[in-house]
C-alpha cells in the first residue's frame, strides 16, 4: 500500500493519543503493533559538557567508516582523538568522513545506520575528554 | 510522479509548491540554514536542510540537492529559476540518479547555454540574428576586426553569459581595449569562462520574448510574447504581455521563429526565446533562449489562462500537452512589477533586513506572487526580490490603472523597496504611450 506523510502523521497522532502502553493498529493490509515504554529507561546518563555532533553533509549515515585503512563500526563508549573518523555520510557516490572535533567519547548515536540525514542534523552525542 | 523536491527558495519555491498542490503532488522544499523559517518551507509537506547560507554550499550544491531528493524518496526535482536551473550537468546528474528533472533535456540546456553556439544554430535555421562575429574573439586584433566589419556601437557578450555580466558597449576605437579586457575579466569571474563574441549594438530596441511549451512527444506551442523593455542594467523591472508594439503579423513571425528553434533542438518543458525588436520596422533579431521558467512568466499566464508551472510538471511526468496552437488565445493585457528590497534613492542598493509589516494588495485583476509574510527576513545572501505584483485588465489602460491601485495599496515596512519607483514609472507618458526601449530607464528616468 502507499503511505504518505499525512498518513504517517495520522498514525503517530493516533499512537500519541492512545491510552495504555500497548497499541495495535490495522489499516488495510498493514498491521502495526506499538509498545510504548517510559522515556529515559534506555537513555544514557548525560553531563552538561556533552554536545551534539551535527552533520556537515546531506546523505546516508554510515556507522561503518574507514580510518588509516582500518574499517570499524563506532558505538557508544568509543573514544577518539581530534580529527579521527567516527562515521561517514554517503553523498551520492562520494563518502564524507564524520570527524571528532576534539578528543571525545561517544555517549550515544542519534541516527541509525542507513538513515538519511540533513545538513545540521545531530548525529551523535559526544563527551569531551581531556 | 508523486513527490517533487523544490531545489530553490523565495517566491518561485512558493509558486512551484502551489502548482504541485494543484496536481496532487507531494512536495519537499530544500532550504539553506537561514531559510529554515521561510514561507516555502512552511508550506511544503517537508523541508530538508541542504547547507549553510552561501549559495555555493546550499542552493548551488548539486550533490547535496540530489542526495536530498533521493533521501526523501522524491521522484522529481524542480529547479525554479537561477541557481542550478540552467546547469546542464545538474540536469544530467538528476536523470542519472533516477530523478525527473522538471525542465528540458541536459543537451538542450548545454546547447542554448553556449550563447555563441545558440546564435549560430539560430542563424542556420533562418532566424534573423544581429550582425556579429561568427566565432569567439580571442585577441584584440579579433575585436578590432569585428569593429571594422560591424561598426559602432559594438556590443561584447560572454558566450557563457546572461544577466548582463560580461557585457560591454563600445562606442569608439578608443574604448575597445578597456571594453575587451573588462568584459573578459567579468565573464571569467562570473561564469569561469572568458569566451566573448561581438554584435552590432542596436539602440532604441525593445526586448521581446516568446514563451514556449513543448512536450516529450514533440508537440510545441508558442504562447505569445512578453515585452520586457523596462530594464536597468539589463535587469528587468517591469514586464507586460502582450507587447504594446507587436502587430499580429510580427507576433506570428516571432512564434514561427521560436518554434523552429524549439523543434530543432528537441526541446521539452517551458522555455523562452528572446529577441530584440526595432519597433518602427517590426524587424526582430534572435538573442538567446532561456531554458527555464522565467521570473516574468505570470503575465503570460494571466493573458492565456495557462498555468505554466503546472504544465512543466505535467510534461516532466510524460504527459502530452493539453493544448494545441489553435487553442492559444491571448485575452486582455497583463503587467508585472518586480518589487525588490532595494533603495531606488541610493542607486538600487540592496536593503536586507526584517519586514515588520507586510500587506499585499488585493482587488479585481490583482495577483501577488511572494514569499514574504510579516516578520520575514530578507537575507543578504540571495536576490532581493520580495514579490511580483501582477495585474490583468481587459486592455492595457485597465491593467495600468489596476497596477496603480495595487501599488498604492501595497504596505511594506522595515526595508526600502522599489515600489515607489514602479509607481512613478506608471505615470510616465512614455510608458503609457508605449514609447520605451531597453535603455529608456537609464536615459530618461534615471537621466544617464
Interface residues (C-beta under 8 A of the other chain):
Chain A: X4 X5 X6 X57 X58 X59 X60 X90 X91 X92 X94 X116 X117 X118 X119 X120 X121
Chain B: X26 X33 X45 X46 X48 X49 X50 X51 X52 X58 X63 X64 X65 X66 X67 X68 X70 X71 X72 X93 X97
